[in-house]
Amino acid sequence: MLEDKKRKQRLKEWDFNANIDVHMHACNDGGTMDDWPDVTSTNVSLTASVPIPTQTTTSAQPTADDNNSNENQISTKKQKIKLDIGGHSSLDKGLGSTQGLLSATYQPVDQTTITSDLAFGRKNIETSISTSTQLVNGIGLSAKVTRQFDPTSDKDGNIGFGFSSNRSLSLWNGRTVHAMFALGLTSSLTMQYGVLSATTWGFNSTTNRDESDKPLPRLSAKLTLGSQFPFECSIDQPHLSDSPYRSGRASVSWSPIQGYKLKAMLSRKIPLRQCKHHDSEFASNLVLGVEHTGFSGLKWIIRYQRPEGLSIKIPVVICSFLSPVYWNRVIFVSASSILLDEVIGLAVSNSSSEEIIDVESDTEKMHKKVSKKMLTCQNEKKWLASAQSKQAAERQLSFMIPVAKMKRHREESNNGLVIMKATYSSLRTSVDVTHQLQFYVNASTLRLPPSSKSLLMGFYELVDGSINQLVMKQSKSSESTIYDIIYQWIYKINTWLNRLRIGGVDTHTKEEANRTEEKHHVTLSVRYRYRKEVFEIVVFDTESLEIPNNRAINLGESDIVS
């Protein structure tokens, strides 16, 4: 886990991307395979980027009732600038070309970015400036202006404009479609390209999911004007064959000139490291697939991706479509890809326990599942009532207090929701949870679920003294074997008498009932200020809490009530 955190920090500080494409040809004009595939063309592109964080300091007006006015007089706003430098090199049939790239990205706010690019070659220079923003309703907009010109020529060059928009659409109940539209124009307002795509998940129009919780397939349809294959439909299925490391993709494209293009891909995640108690988030990706087109024939596609940004793609032309052994090669290459993917999956698997055939009946499986859940609930209850739970809540509170103070200052400046006093109490003890509730305030609203608040971060279960005394009595009684034996016999006799409905008192049942009754008296009382007025509300531990609330008692204006 520490290695993963260190890798995340390093990737944030320095971003590196390398794409290598090696196009190969494995058959001659007669349709037979050579001894070794020939390299027809290569493309290599490298990009290294580093963010440069800058800070601007502004002064803020302190509030009249702020006790920490010195801390709130200065606020810091972070702005990020990212510089990219790289290049592109290609070699096709003995002719090579190179191109350099310089780029700068400025992010004034979290939702908006401005990018300026400069790509320069031997006889071609391209400059562009683009901006993208994310609106509040989820719509993404972007615009780009590009200019291409030859420095050795007196011509002004070509100017292009690009626009794109993406958003999520709810066509009917249970069906959400992510749509994207893009348009490219030249300086003479002629269309250079046009893209219209729609993506959704699943096949039906309902939101019901089965018990296996298997991810839904992603369905996409795309119309691209100005490309070789303008129409394309695809389906992506994660967790293929119930494996979280395996996914599949199939697509069909159509062109009025070149006909159909069929593509099928298998993707396998290979974890960089394997641990018994932790699954690494960083994994390389190996993709094997086949592609069929009427002009180019059969291609075997191999792609390998590293999490650091390295991507290697090798498309190999296996056979032309007019070859008499074309379909034999299709079957052979497809079967080889599936077999190779299975071998890799077995080689990187952590253990072979998942491959053991389960011969247990459904009833036995259900009993084990219920027993495991009951044991987990018992262990959770014991931990919530222990001293470790209180210590963990205190450690969590130390991280929550700075965020709570920042939210309090923001809400006070906007006359929003400020938690003045909050108490989490039982019949015998109480805890101040003012900072905890202010931490959960978001956009002048506080919502807590209808469950015990002891499960929330910064809270813990309120345990009274009787429980501690019971634990001490049990520990003392366990020191003597004679008292232990007598206690066990009394417990058995009481259990038999209860079953026969003759008499007897089950001490454990009585203590559990007392503890349940104790939990019913746990309350959460909150006094808060909202829009210059003070309110107070009290809810039980298992009730939901939503503030502002119409049931809250209005105590008066904040200038009078404290």
LONUMAR-168687 format. One record per atom (N, C-alpha, C): z, y, x. Coordinates in steps of 0.02 Angstrom, whole numbers, plus 50000, padded with zeros to 5 digits. Layout:
N
ZYX...
//
This chain:
562
500004993950042500005000050000500005006350043500385006150097500395011950142499715012950175499375007450192498715008050221498215010950172498275009050108497845011850057497965019350048498605021450050498755028650044498485032450104498545029550163498285032950222497525033450219497195028250193496465028450187496255033750136496615034250080496465039350030496515046350059497045047650097497145054150127496585055650176496365050750215495835051750263495165053150229495035049650173494415050850137494405057750104494995060350084495025067050057494885072250110495125071050171495045075950224494345075950253494025070050255493375069550287492955064550248492385066950221491945062750180491315061350219491135054950223490545052850261490125048250217489475049550215489005045550176488405043850220488225037550220487645035250257487255030250213486625031750201486185027450161485615025050205485545018450209485025015350250484605010950205483955012250201483485008250162482985005150210482924998550207482454994950249481994990950203481374993150196480884989650153480524984450195480514978250168480234972650206479724969050163479264965650197478724961950164478724954850194478784949850150478874942950173478274938550157477714941250135477124937050122476504940750144475994936950163475374939850185474894940450126474264942050141473784943050088473624936650050473724930850083473574924550050474124922250003474704925450004475244923649958475744919049988475664916950052476154912550083476644916650124477234913850135477754917450171477654916650246477794922050282477764921850355478404919050383478424918450450479024915950482479604920850475479464927250478479984932250473479714938450437480074941350392479814947150355479664953050401479134956650385478944962550422479264968750391479484973350433479764979650410479194984550398479124986850336478594991450318478804998750323479415000350303479655007250306480415007350307480685012650334481415013550337481585020750318482155021450286482425028050268483155028250286483355033250323484055034050344484275041150328484825041850293485095048450278485845048350293486085053550326486785054150346487035060950322487645060850295487965067050272488715066650287488965071750318489685072250332489925078750302490465078450264490735084350231491475084750244491725090850248492435092050258492645097850214493175097050173493415102650132493845107350173493775113850158494165118950192494585122450140495215120550132495635123750080495845130750102495795135450057496025142350068496505144150012496925148950025497435151049976497415158549969497475160849906497535167949892498195169149857498565173949879499235175249853499215181349807499505180649749499545186149700500265186949678500445193049660501125194349636501135194049561501695191649533501785190949461502395194949440502385197349377502945201149351503515196449332504115197349357504675193049338504905194549267505145189549234505395190449166506105193149167506325195849109506975199049106507535194049109507435188149080507975183249078507865177649128507495179049181507365174049233507905174549287508235168949299508755168949351508465168549420507865165549428507555164749493506945169249497507055175749491506495180449490506155180849558506505179749613506205180249679505685174749689505805168849660505335163449669504715164449627504755168149572504195168949526503785175249540503975179249589503605185249603502955183749641502905178049671502325176249711502045169649684501405169649670501055163549648500465162349694500325156049708499795154149754499255150449717498635152449727498055149349696497625146349750497495139849744497115136349795496365136449776495955137949825495235137849817494955133449872494445129549855494185124549901493465126149918493315125949982492625126550007492475120250046491905117150032491705110950066491045112150100491015110450164490415111150204490115104250217489465103650209489105097350221488575098550274488505093650318487985093850369487715086750376487075086250381486775079550385486025080050396485695074550384484975074250395484685067950365484015067850364483645062250335483065060650382482965054250393482425051950436482075046050402481415046050405481025040650374480455038650420480255032350415479705029550454479295025050409478665026650400478235022950355477555021850390477415015450406476785013450437476635017450501477155018150541477075021550605477125029050603477175032050544477235039350538477955041050520478265045350560478965046950549479055054250532479605055750499479775062650481480535063250480480775069250497481485070650498481615077050459482215077650435482415083550396483165084550404483365090750416484065092550421484325095250355484985095250348485295097450285485935101050301486015107050271486625110950273486805112750201487435112050184487645113350115488355116150115488475120650068489145123550059489305123549985489895121049968490115120649898490765124549891490765128949842491355133149828491595131649757492245130749751492555129049687493055134449668492845139449630493325144749612493875142349566493705137949519494195134749474494045127349473494495123549441494425116349442493805114049404493565117849354493015115649312492335118249335492305122549385491675125749404491565124949479490945123349498490755122849568490095126549579490035129649637489425133249658489205130349724488565128149729488315124749788487685128149813487645129049878487045131749911486815126749963486165124849960485885119750005485315122750045485245120150106484685121950150484445115550183483825113550167483505107650197482895110050236482855108250299482315110750342482015104950380481345104950381480955100150419480495103550468480005099850493479555102750543479095107950512478845106650451478395111250418478615112750346479235111750331479455112750263480185114950263480345120150226481025122550217481155123150142481725120550122481905120750051482615123650045482675128850005483325131849991483455131349916484085130649899484275130049828484985132549819485115134849759485785136749738485895133949668486465131049657486605127749593487325128949574487465128249510488135128949484488225124049427488825121649420489005116949366489695118649341489795117649276490435119249245490575114249190491205113449175491435108849122491795113049070491525113249009491815117148956492415113748926492785117348884493405114748855493255108948808492705109248772492535103948724492215097848756492195097548823491935091648857491205092048875490855097548861490155098248878490085100348950489665096948987489525098749056488845102049062488815107749096488195111649104488085112749178487445112649198487265114049268486585117349269486475121549319485845125049329485705125349403485045125249421484855125049491484195128749501484155132649555483545136149574483355133949644482735131749653482495128949716481865132549738481825133749803481215136849832480995132749892480355130949893480055127249948479495131549979479485131850045478955135750078478865133150149478275134850177478105132950245478195139050290478625138650341478745144650382478135146750423477655142150434477055143950472476505146750429476625146950362476115149450317476335156150287475835160050263475985166550233476115166050158476075160050129476175159250057476915159850041477045161949979477735162849957478085156249945477715151049931478015144549918478115143349844478405137749829478515135649760479245136849740479345138949678480015140049651480105135549590480645132049589480795127549534481465129049502481515127649438482135128749400482335122149368482975120649369483235114549339483845115949296483865112749238484435113449192484635106449169485275105349158485515098949133486145100149092486255095649045486835096049001487035088948983487695087648980487945081148960488565082148917488635077748868489215078048824489285071348789489865070448756490015064448717489925065948643489555061548609489405062348538489715056648499490015058248442490285053148396489815052648337489375047548340488865046948289489165044348224489605039248228489955036848169490625034048192491015031648145491685029348161491675023548210492005024548266492055019248316491485019048366491015023648363490445023548410490395030248445490495030348510490435036248551489855035448599489425040348602488825040148644488865045948693488765044348757488735049548809488005051148821487805057248804487115059448808487025064348866486425064148897486265068548952485545070948945485445077348956484775080448952484665084549015484075083749045483895087549105483165089649100483025095549127482345098349124482215102149188481625101049217481415104549278480765108249266480755114649285480175118949275479965122049341479325123549348479065127149406479045134649390478815138549439478775145749429478275147749376477775143449364477275144749312477495141849244478135139849238478425137149177478105130649154477805126949201477565120149186478115115149200478165110049159478705105149166478585100649226479085100149268479055095749326479365088949312479915088949275480225082649255480645083949193480785078549157481215078949098481575072349090482215072749078482635066749072483045067249008483055061948969483465061448910483765054448908484425053948914484755047348918485345047148869485515041148848486085039948804486425033548826487095033748829487485028048852488065026948803488175020648785488735018948742489015012248765489575010248734489925004248755489994999548695489864993148706489944988148654489324987448611489374982848563488814981448519488944983648446489584983248424489724984848354489984991948348490094994048287490295000948273491045001548261491434996548277492154996848267492494997348333493124999348330493535000148391493984994248403493914988748365494344983048373494154979348437494654977248473494554973448534494864966648526494574961548557494844954848550495464954148594495784948348589496414947348623496324946948699495744945048722495644944448794495604951148829495494956548791495454963348818494904963748872494344960548859493794960548906493414967048901493234970148957492874976548954492214975848917492044981048879491434980948840490824982248884490254979448867489644980948906489414988148894489074990848943488804997648939488064997248925487855000348870487155000348850486865007248862486275007448894485975013848912485235013648894484985019448873484275020548860484085027148892483515027348927483325033248964482575034548956482405040848946481715043148944481625048249000481195046649049481085050749107480355052449112480185058749101479495061049108479375063249180478805061149207478645062849276478805057349325479005051449302479155045749346478665040149332478675034949374478215029349367478365025349303479005024449286479205020749227479605025349182479295028449132479645033549092480165030649045480095024449022480555021548974480975016049008481625016348998482065011349029482665010048983482835003648976483425001348940483814996648985484474997148987484874993049032485534991248998485834985949024486494983749002486904981949063487514984349067487974982949122488584979549093488784973949123489364970149100489854969249157490434972649156490954971249205491324964849187491714962349234492104956249225491654950549200491094949649234490624944449215490934937649230490864932949182491154926249187491914926549195492234931649163492964932549164493234933449235492834936449278493054937849346493084945349356493664948149376493714955349385493314957949444493094953449489492724955549548491974954749540491744952749481491044951349472490764955349413490184958049420489854961749367489104960449369488764961849315488044960649311487684966449278487044966949293486624972249265485934969549254485644971149197484954969249181484614975249150483994976549169483624982349144482894980449135482584983849088481864983149076481564990149071481024991349107480674997749108479944996649089479655001949061478955001349039478565007549060477955006349082477505011749101476825010349069476495015349042475825014249013475305012249064475445013349128474955011649181475155005249216475785004549238475994998849278476294993249236476394994249172476674988949130477424988649134477694982449133478414981449131478704980449200479334982549207479724981049267480394978049244480534972049266481144968449249481594968049310482234969149300482704969049356483354965749332483624961249373484264957949360484674958149424485314960349419485734961249478486414958049466486684955049519487364952449520487764956349573488334959049554488744963049599489414959549610489624959249672490254955849690490674960549733491294961849711491764965749750492134961349800492154963449862492484959749915493064963949941493694962349924494254966449948494294966650023494464972550049494514973250122495124969650149495644968950109496234965250129496534961850068496874956450079497174952650024497924952050037498314953449986499034953149989499294949549928499854946249934500114942249879500364946649822500654952349839500964956549788500594963149776500024964049806499664970449798498924969249807498524971749759497794971449763497544978149789497184977849844496934983949875496404987149831496444993849825495954997449786495284998149822495274997049886494664997849925494334991049936493704990649917493334984449923492604986149936492284981949975491564982649985491204979249926490574980949918490194978649860489544975649885489414969349866488794965849884488394964649821487774966949821487334966349762486734962149781486604957049740486014952749748485624952949683484964953649688484574954049627483844952949639483474952349585482744951449587482424956849544481804958649562481424963649526480704961349519480444962049458479754959849444479354965649416478784967049447478294971849422477604968849429477154971249386476474968549388476094970349451476224976249481475854978449540476164975749605476814976649614477124974749678477334967449680477394964049622477584957049621478334956049619478574951149657479284949249657479634952349718480204955449704480614958349758481304955249755481574953849813482274951649819482664957549848483154959949811483524965949829484224964049852484394966549911485054965449940485354972349955485954973649931486284980049944487014978849961487244982150012487934981650034488224988550039488804989650009489134996150008489844995450034490035000350075490715000750100491075006550067491745006150058492095011750025492095018150066491965017750131491955023850172491335028050159490825025250125490215029050111489585026050141489615020250173489035016950203488695012650151488045013450144487645009550096487015007150130486885000650128486294997650158485904993950103485284995650094484864992550043484244989550077484114983250060483544979550090483144976550033482604979750010482144976449963481604972550001481524966249984481054961750019480534959549968479894960949982479344958549940479234951149956479354946949906479314939649916478614937149903478314939149848477674936349829477324941049781476664941249784476274945349738476214941849670476064945749618476034942949551475444938249542474914939049579474314934849573474364928449612474904927349648474974921249687475084915149641474794909349656474884903449613475604900749612476004902549663476694899949667477184905449647476954910249608477384916049592478004913949554477924910249499478504908549457478954903549492478694899349535479124894949575479574899149621479294904449650479694908749692480224912549651480044914549590480524917949548481134913549534481004907249517481564902649503481964901349567481624900449623481974898949685482414904749708482144910849706482524916649729483114918049681483004917349615483544918549567484114913449576483924907049583484444901949593484814903049659484444905049711484774906249776485254912049772485084917349735485534923049728486174921149692486104917149637486704915049601487144910449644486824905849680487204901249723487554904949780487214909849810487514913749864488104917849838488044920649778488594924449748489204919949735489084913849712489644909149700489974907249765489584906049818489874904149882490304909849910490064916049904490454921749928491094922449888491054921349821491654921749780492174916649799491964910549816492434905449837492724906849906492314909849949492544911250017493074916650020493014921649976493494927249978494064926449928494064921049891494604920149842495264919049878495794921549849496454921349881496744914249882496654910549829496894903749826496474900049775496534893549774496144889349728496534887649665497094891249653497494889549595497134891249530496694896349533496344898249472495814893149452495604888849499495094883949484495384877449456496064876749453496364870649428496284870249352496094864549328495984863649256496664863449221496724867549169497354867849132497324862849075497774857849079497774852449029498344853348979498684859048980499224860148933498954861648863499324859848814499124861148745499244868448728498964870548671499054877548650499774879048632500124874048604500824875148586501254876148648501144872148700501524872848761501384879648795500754881648792500584888148821500934893748783500954893248717501284898448677502034898648690502344892648696503064892448710503214895548778502814894048828502914896948894502814904548893502314906748855502184913848851502764917548818503024914848762503594917948728504214917848772504344912148806504924911748850504884916848907504294917648934504204922448989504334929548965504094931148904504204937848878504944939048864505294933948836506004934648822506394935648887506224931848939506554932649003506434939549032505824942049025505664948649050506064954049014506134953348947506524958148908507264958048927507534951948939508234951348959508354954649027507894953449074507964956549140507904964049136507464966449092507384973649084508014976749055508324973449006508944976048977509504976249028509554970949070510064970849121509964976449171509334977649189509204982849239509344989649210509164990949146509284997349116510034998949111510454993749105511174994649100511514994549168511154994149222511454993649288511495000549320511875000749376511935006949413511295008749449510875003749464510235005149497509775009349453509805008149387509395012149341509595019549344510245020849346510465027849350510255031049416510315027349471510105030049536509355031449537508965026949507508235028049504508075034149463508425035249407508305041149365508475047549403509015047449443509195053349482508665054749536508395049549567507855050749616507235053449582507075050949523506495053549486506605060749467507215062549449507355069449428507245074349485507375072249547507265076749603506535078649612506075074149591505365075749593505135079549531505505078849475505305081949413505525089249408506055091149443506335097849436505835103249459505495102549517505005107849536504455108749485504205103249457503675103649406503945106849343504565105049325504865108049265504955115549273505165117849332505245125049342504575128649338504055125549366503395128649362503155129149290503265123949250503075124149180503495129149141504135129649157504575134449123504315141649135504145143149198503895149849213503235151149176502805146249172502165147149136502275148149062502735144349032502865145048961503205151748945503655153948989503985160348977503505166148980503025165849026502535171249031502075171548971501985165848935501545165548877501915165248811502585166348812502995165748751502905158848719502875153848762502775147048738503425143348728503405136848741503975132448728504415131948790505045134048784505535133848838506135129948813506305124648849506895120548832507515124048860507945126548815508545130148837509105125248853509215120248812509745115448823509565108948787509605103448823509465096848794510005092048818510285088148771510835083548786510665076748757510715071648800510615064748780511305061448779511565059648720512275057948714512365051748670512915048148685513145042548644513845044248618514205039148595514875040348568515365042348622515255040148684515765041248736515515045248796514855046248803514605049748862513985053748842513795058548885513205062648873512915064648940512265066248939511885068048999511465074148984511445078949030511015084749023510305082949043509825083648997509125081749010508665087748998508895093649014508485099649003507865099549047507945098049111507365097849157506885092249137507145086549115506705081049097506245082949039506515086148987506095087948930505605093548948505825098248989505355103549010504775100549051504915095249087504395091849126503855089049080504055086549021503575083448975503225088548930503375094948936503045100048895502335101048921501855101148876501155102048895500825106448842500575112348864500235117048820500685119048761501305120848776501795123148725501925117848672501895111548691502015106048645502395100548682502875097548647503265091948674503215086148624502985080448648502935074448606503245068548644503735065348613504045059348640503935053548592503815047548616503645041948572504245039548532504125035748478504675033048437504975026748468505285027448525505625022048560506215024848597506605020448627507205022748662507015027348719507345033148723507185037948775507415035648844507835030348846508055027748911507475024748950506915023348917506335020548951505905025748984506025032148970505635037548999505865039049070505415041949109505575043849177506095049449176506605048749218507145053449221507725051949174507655046949130508185044849085508465038049108509035036149080509315029549091509755027949032509905021449023510295019348966511025021348974511305024148921511995026448922512455020448911512835018648962513285012848959513995015348956514375012948906515065015248898515535011048941516165012748940516655009348983516795002248961516705000648896516864993948873516414988748905515784990648917515324985848949515534984349020515734989749056515964988649125516594984349127517044985449079517654981449076517484974149062516994973049019516794966149005516524962749067516114966449106515854963549167516404961849216516914966349221517474965049266517874959049243517984958149177518354952449152517984945949167517314946149158516934940049172516944938349246516924943449289516944942049361517624939349382518174941949351518834939449368518934932349342518674930949283518764924149256518374919049296517824921149328517434916449367517774914549432518304918349453518634916649515519054910349508519274908749449519694902849439519304897549402519254891649428518874886349396519214883849332519894884049329520254881549270520104886049210520154892749221520014897349166519274897049147518864895749196518144895249181518014889249135518324883649149518224877649107518504878849037519094881849033519394883148967518954887948927518684892948961518254897848926517624894448900517334889848938516734886348916516874881948855517454878548855517624874348798517744878548736518084884148743518194888548685517534891148658517084892748703516424895248681516044889848643516084883448667515734878048632516044876648563516714876848559517044875648495516864881148444516864887348468516664892848423515944892148400515514889948443514814889048424514734883648371515094877848381515054872448331515344874748264515904878248265516204880648202515734885648167515394889748204514924894448173514344890748140514104885548173513544881748143513764878148080514394875648079514644872248019514904877147967514894883747984515134888947938515864887947918516254885247965516964884247953517364890147978517194892748034517574898348062517364899348134517804902648170517644903848239517284910548249517394913548304517094920048318516704919448383516084921148381515664921248440515754927848475516114927648531516274933848565515644937348591515154933348614514544936448640514154939848584514134936648525513774939648469514124946048447514794945948446515164951948426515054957648475515074955948540514964961148590514254963948587513774959448573513094961748567513004966248505513344964448451513314968548390513634975448403514194975548439514504981948455514044986148498513704982848543513244986648586512644989248547512404985148499511854987548456512074993448414512694993048386512954998648348513035004848391513215003748454513285009348500512605012748511512075008748515511415011648526511185015748467511395013748405511175017448346511475024448345512015025648381512335032148382512115036448441511625034248479511355038248533510875043448504510975049648521510575055148494510305059448550509805063448533509515068248579509495074948542509895079748565509915086448535509565091348582509135095548553508725100148592508785107148561508925111948603508885118948584508325122048625507835125148591507245127648626507065134548599506685138148641506435144848623505675144448617505425146948560504705146748548504505153148511504065157048542503815163348514504385168048496504835168948545505395173648540505895171848486505925165548466506415163148418506725156748445507365155648426507745149948452507835144948395507695138448411507755133048363508195127548393508435123248349508835117548371508675111548326508615105648357508455099548321508825093748353509025088748312509375082748336509005076748307508845071948349508505065748328508885059848358508805053948325509085047848351508665045348410508955040648446508645038348508507965035248496507885031448443507255027948430506775031848386506935038048369506485042248330506005045948375505425047548348504945051648385505165058948383504985062548435505165069648440504535073648452504415078548410503845083048418504075090148408503965094248458504165101248458503555105448474503435110848434503805113648378503835109048318504365109648280504485105248223504735109348164504465107748105504675111448044505385109648023505645103848044506315101748026506845105048069506645108448122507135111548166507465117548131508095118848150508485124348121508335130748160508155135948125508025142348157508685146048166508885147048229509515150348244509455157848249508845160548253508755167748257508305169648315508265176048327507835178548381508165177348449507745176848500507995175248568508395180948598508295187048574508685192648600509405192348577509535188748523510215188348495510545181748512510165176148504510445169448514510255167148584510735164548620510615162048688510735154448690
//
